């Protein structure tokens, strides 16, 4: 039997723990978009700043430490990928992570990379 022959079958392939891996094209596409979004240090920092809360753009700019135009470009990318949602209140724009799976992914990354 070839390595990985049981992947996606729920039959205990390496690393499966009895659960199927990503098998639907839609799930694979969503995972790919999420990982691409996380692949840029500024976007990753924005997501970490947001955490489970809602933050105004100006506060994101101050926390990340780069220009507002740069932050706005990255926020647009995250919004287009469906990771962030925003709301406007008067002249302020607030962002939050709209996908709970992304919150879990960030929490796991903190556990793996930031616990040492």
N, C-alpha and C positions, 0 to 999 in steps of 0.2 A: 504494500500500500504506500502510495506517495505521501510525503510529508504534507500535511494540510488537507488531505483528502476529505477529512470530516469537518473542515471549516464550514460554518454556516448551517450545519445539519443538526446541531444540538446534541451531537453524539460524542462530546468530550474531546474535541480536537485540542491541540496544544493551546493553553491559555484561555480556553473557553469556559471552564468551570461549569460545564453543562448548559451554558446559554449560547444561543446562536449569535454569531458576529453580525456585522452589518451585511445584509444580503440584498436588500431592496435598493435599486438605483437611486431612488429619492433620498433614502437615508445616507447613502454614500455621498451624494451631492451636497446634502446639508452639512455633513461632517467636514467635507472638503472646504466648503465656504467658511465654516467656523474656524478651522485651522489656518486658513489663509488670513483671516482677519486677525488672528492672534500672532501671526508671524512677523508683524512689524512692532518694534519696541514701543513706539508712541501709542499705537492702538491698544497694545497689551496694558500699558500704563493707564490709559483712559478707562479701560474696563475694570482695572483694579481700583481706580479712584471711585468709580461709580458703585462698585460692589452691589449691595442690595438696595441702595437708595436712589434718590433722584437728585441730580446736581445741576446747577446753573452753568452755562457755558463759561462765564467769567471765572467761576470757582474751579472748573476743570483746567482752564488756562493757567491759573495760579498754581494748582497742584502739580501739573505736568511740567511746567516751566518752559514753555515754548510760546511762539506767537499765536494770536487768536486766529489768524488766517490758516496757519498750519493745523491747529486743532480743528477748525471748521472743515478742512479737507478730510481729515481722518474721521470725524464724526459723520460726514456724508457717506463715506465708504461703509462704515459700520451700520448706518441706517439703511443704505441700499441693500446690504446683505441680510437685512431683517433681524439684526442683532439688537439694535437700539430703537427705541421709540422716543418721540419728543412731544412736548406740549409747550405752547406759548402762553405767557401770562404778562400782559402789558408789553413792555419792551424787553422782556427776558425770555430766554429759551431754556427749558429744562430737559435733560436727557436721563433715561434710565435703561437698564438692560431689560429687554422685553421677552427674552427667551430664558426660561428657568434652567434649561440644559446648559446654557453658557455659564450661569452662576455656579452650577455644580462642577463644570470643567475648570473654572478659575479656582474654586475651592480645592480641587484635587491638585492643581498645579502648585498652589501655595503649600500644600501638605508635602508634595514631592520635592519642590525646589527651595522652599523657604524655611524648612524645619531644622536645617543644619546650622 
